[in-house]
Amino acid sequence: MTYNTHILFMRILPLACCLFFHTACENKNNPVPRYPVYLDLDIPALYPHFVPANGFQTMTFTQKRYDYELVGYAGVLVWISMDGKYWAADLCCPRCLDPQQPVIIDGFFAECNGCGEQFDLSYGLANPVRGKTKHPLRPFGTRISGSVLQIRD
């Protein structure tokens, strides 16, 4: 590394760290109420098309399929991002906070009909790209266990 590159790197690194930690803190203060989520999706048995090899896809769950399931505050949005990873988030817009008016999916975006907020799903983070909110959709944890996609919060 040249001296100038080293100096530039040392100036940018603290800024990048501050930005990262500021963004990480905002997600913890997401205004969408934290409701329990418990979904198990048996991919090969029930959703054989919902695999990363088929590219970007979404599914929504606003009602329980089984008695033991929990679907969050406004429902659960599950998607496969452009990089082939499974993601999940609450369908509630963090600006409107109306569980009766979940965001709708339009291509790579989730959009709120109430306030017009728009969230980018393409690489998984569901960050706002249009509107006034600074909060993404409330994320849920996803994990593959065997052939089952587990979604929890």
DRENDO-1510 file (C-alpha; in Angstrom, 1 decimal, always signed):
<recs>
REC; n; res; u; v; w
REC; 1; MET; +0.0; +0.0; +0.0 .
REC; 2; THR; +1.4; +3.4; -0.9 .
REC; 3; TYR; +1.6; +6.2; +1.7 .
REC; 4; ASN; -1.4; +8.1; +0.1 .
REC; 5; THR; -3.5; +5.0; -0.1 .
REC; 6; HIS; -2.7; +4.2; +3.5 .
REC; 7; ILE; -3.7; +7.8; +4.7 .
REC; 8; LEU; -6.9; +7.6; +2.6 .
REC; 9; PHE; -7.8; +4.2; +4.1 .
REC; 10; MET; -7.2; +5.4; +7.6 .
REC; 11; ARG; -9.5; +8.4; +7.1 .
REC; 12; ILE; -12.3; +6.3; +5.5 .
REC; 13; LEU; -12.2; +3.4; +7.9 .
REC; 14; PRO; -13.5; +5.3; +11.0 .
REC; 15; LEU; -16.2; +6.9; +8.9 .
REC; 16; ALA; -17.3; +3.5; +7.6 .
REC; 17; CYS; -17.3; +2.0; +11.1 .
REC; 18; CYS; -19.4; +4.9; +12.5 .
REC; 19; LEU; -21.9; +4.6; +9.6 .
REC; 20; PHE; -22.1; +0.8; +10.1 .
REC; 21; PHE; -22.8; +1.1; +13.9 .
REC; 22; HIS; -25.3; +3.9; +13.4 .
REC; 23; THR; -27.2; +1.8; +10.9 .
REC; 24; ALA; -27.1; -1.3; +13.2 .
REC; 25; CYS; -28.5; +0.7; +16.1 .
REC; 26; GLU; -31.4; +2.0; +14.0 .
REC; 27; ASN; -32.6; -1.5; +13.3 .
REC; 28; LYS; -32.8; -2.3; +17.0 .
REC; 29; ASN; -35.1; +0.7; +17.4 .
REC; 30; ASN; -37.5; -0.4; +14.7 .
REC; 31; PRO; -40.9; +1.0; +15.5 .
REC; 32; VAL; -42.8; -2.1; +14.3 .
REC; 33; PRO; -44.0; -3.9; +17.4 .
REC; 34; ARG; -42.1; -7.1; +18.1 .
REC; 35; TYR; -44.5; -10.0; +17.8 .
REC; 36; PRO; -43.5; -13.6; +17.9 .
REC; 37; VAL; -42.8; -15.4; +14.7 .
REC; 38; TYR; -42.6; -19.2; +14.3 .
REC; 39; LEU; -42.7; -20.6; +10.8 .
REC; 40; ASP; -41.3; -23.9; +9.4 .
REC; 41; LEU; -41.4; -24.1; +5.6 .
REC; 42; ASP; -40.6; -27.6; +4.3 .
REC; 43; ILE; -39.2; -26.4; +1.0 .
REC; 44; PRO; -39.0; -29.7; -1.1 .
REC; 45; ALA; -42.4; -31.0; +0.2 .
REC; 46; LEU; -44.6; -27.9; +0.1 .
REC; 47; TYR; -42.6; -25.2; -1.9 .
REC; 48; PRO; -40.4; -27.0; -4.4 .
REC; 49; HIS; -40.2; -23.9; -6.6 .
REC; 50; PHE; -38.9; -21.7; -3.8 .
REC; 51; VAL; -35.2; -22.5; -4.1 .
REC; 52; PRO; -32.2; -20.1; -4.8 .
REC; 53; ALA; -31.5; -21.7; -8.2 .
REC; 54; ASN; -34.8; -20.2; -9.4 .
REC; 55; GLY; -33.7; -16.6; -8.6 .
REC; 56; PHE; -35.4; -13.8; -6.7 .
REC; 57; GLN; -38.8; -14.9; -5.3 .
REC; 58; THR; -41.2; -13.9; -2.6 .
REC; 59; MET; -43.9; -15.5; -0.5 .
REC; 60; THR; -46.2; -14.0; +2.2 .
REC; 61; PHE; -47.9; -15.5; +5.2 .
REC; 62; THR; -50.7; -13.4; +6.8 .
REC; 63; GLN; -52.6; -16.4; +8.4 .
REC; 64; LYS; -51.4; -19.4; +10.4 .
REC; 65; ARG; -51.3; -22.6; +8.4 .
REC; 66; TYR; -51.1; -24.7; +11.6 .
REC; 67; ASP; -52.2; -24.0; +15.2 .
REC; 68; TYR; -48.6; -23.7; +16.5 .
REC; 69; GLU; -47.5; -21.1; +13.9 .
REC; 70; LEU; -47.0; -17.4; +14.7 .
REC; 71; VAL; -46.9; -14.8; +11.9 .
REC; 72; GLY; -45.7; -11.6; +13.6 .
REC; 73; TYR; -47.5; -8.3; +13.7 .
REC; 74; ALA; -48.8; -7.9; +10.1 .
REC; 75; GLY; -47.7; -11.2; +8.6 .
REC; 76; VAL; -44.4; -12.6; +7.3 .
REC; 77; LEU; -42.7; -11.8; +4.0 .
REC; 78; VAL; -40.1; -14.4; +3.0 .
REC; 79; TRP; -37.9; -13.9; +0.0 .
REC; 80; ILE; -34.8; -15.2; -1.8 .
REC; 81; SER; -32.5; -12.3; -2.6 .
REC; 82; MET; -30.4; -11.8; -5.7 .
REC; 83; ASP; -27.4; -13.4; -4.0 .
REC; 84; GLY; -29.4; -16.6; -3.3 .
REC; 85; LYS; -30.1; -16.1; +0.5 .
REC; 86; TYR; -33.3; -16.6; +2.3 .
REC; 87; TRP; -34.6; -13.5; +4.2 .
REC; 88; ALA; -37.8; -12.8; +6.2 .
REC; 89; ALA; -39.4; -9.6; +7.6 .
REC; 90; ASP; -42.7; -8.4; +9.0 .
REC; 91; LEU; -45.2; -7.1; +6.4 .
REC; 92; CYS; -45.9; -4.0; +8.5 .
REC; 93; CYS; -44.6; -0.6; +7.2 .
REC; 94; PRO; -42.4; +1.0; +9.9 .
REC; 95; ARG; -43.9; +4.4; +9.1 .
REC; 96; CYS; -47.7; +3.6; +9.1 .
REC; 97; LEU; -47.6; +0.8; +11.7 .
REC; 98; ASP; -50.9; -0.5; +10.5 .
REC; 99; PRO; -51.1; -4.3; +10.7 .
REC; 100; GLN; -54.3; -4.3; +8.6 .
REC; 101; GLN; -52.5; -2.7; +5.7 .
REC; 102; PRO; -49.4; -4.9; +5.0 .
REC; 103; VAL; -46.9; -3.9; +2.4 .
REC; 104; ILE; -47.4; -5.4; -1.1 .
REC; 105; ILE; -44.8; -6.8; -3.3 .
REC; 106; ASP; -44.0; -5.2; -6.6 .
REC; 107; GLY; -41.0; -6.8; -8.3 .
REC; 108; PHE; -37.9; -6.3; -6.2 .
REC; 109; PHE; -39.7; -3.9; -3.9 .
REC; 110; ALA; -42.2; -4.0; -1.0 .
REC; 111; GLU; -44.5; -0.9; -1.0 .
REC; 112; CYS; -46.9; +0.5; +1.5 .
REC; 113; ASN; -50.2; +1.6; -0.1 .
REC; 114; GLY; -51.0; +3.8; +2.8 .
REC; 115; CYS; -47.9; +6.1; +2.8 .
REC; 116; GLY; -46.0; +5.2; -0.3 .
REC; 117; GLU; -42.9; +4.0; +1.5 .
REC; 118; GLN; -40.8; +1.6; -0.7 .
REC; 119; PHE; -38.3; -1.0; +0.5 .
REC; 120; ASP; -35.6; -2.7; -1.6 .
REC; 121; LEU; -35.7; -6.5; -1.3 .
REC; 122; SER; -33.1; -7.4; -4.0 .
REC; 123; TYR; -30.2; -8.0; -1.6 .
REC; 124; GLY; -32.1; -8.9; +1.5 .
REC; 125; LEU; -32.0; -5.9; +3.8 .
REC; 126; ALA; -35.4; -4.4; +3.0 .
REC; 127; ASN; -34.0; -0.9; +3.4 .
REC; 128; PRO; -36.2; +2.1; +2.5 .
REC; 129; VAL; -35.5; +3.6; -0.9 .
REC; 130; ARG; -38.4; +6.0; -1.2 .
REC; 131; GLY; -40.3; +7.8; +1.5 .
REC; 132; LYS; -39.6; +9.4; +4.9 .
REC; 133; THR; -38.7; +6.4; +7.1 .
REC; 134; LYS; -35.2; +5.5; +7.9 .
REC; 135; HIS; -36.2; +2.0; +9.2 .
REC; 136; PRO; -36.2; -1.2; +7.1 .
REC; 137; LEU; -38.9; -3.7; +7.4 .
REC; 138; ARG; -38.5; -5.5; +10.8 .
REC; 139; PRO; -36.2; -8.5; +10.0 .
REC; 140; PHE; -36.7; -12.0; +11.3 .
REC; 141; GLY; -34.1; -14.7; +11.6 .
REC; 142; THR; -33.9; -17.4; +9.0 .
REC; 143; ARG; -32.1; -20.8; +9.1 .
REC; 144; ILE; -32.0; -23.9; +7.0 .
REC; 145; SER; -32.3; -27.1; +9.1 .
REC; 146; GLY; -32.2; -30.1; +6.7 .
REC; 147; SER; -34.8; -29.2; +4.1 .
REC; 148; VAL; -36.8; -26.9; +6.4 .
REC; 149; LEU; -36.5; -23.1; +6.3 .
REC; 150; GLN; -37.0; -21.9; +9.9 .
REC; 151; ILE; -38.2; -18.4; +10.5 .
REC; 152; ARG; -38.1; -17.1; +14.1 .
REC; 153; ASP; -38.2; -13.9; +16.2 .
</recs>
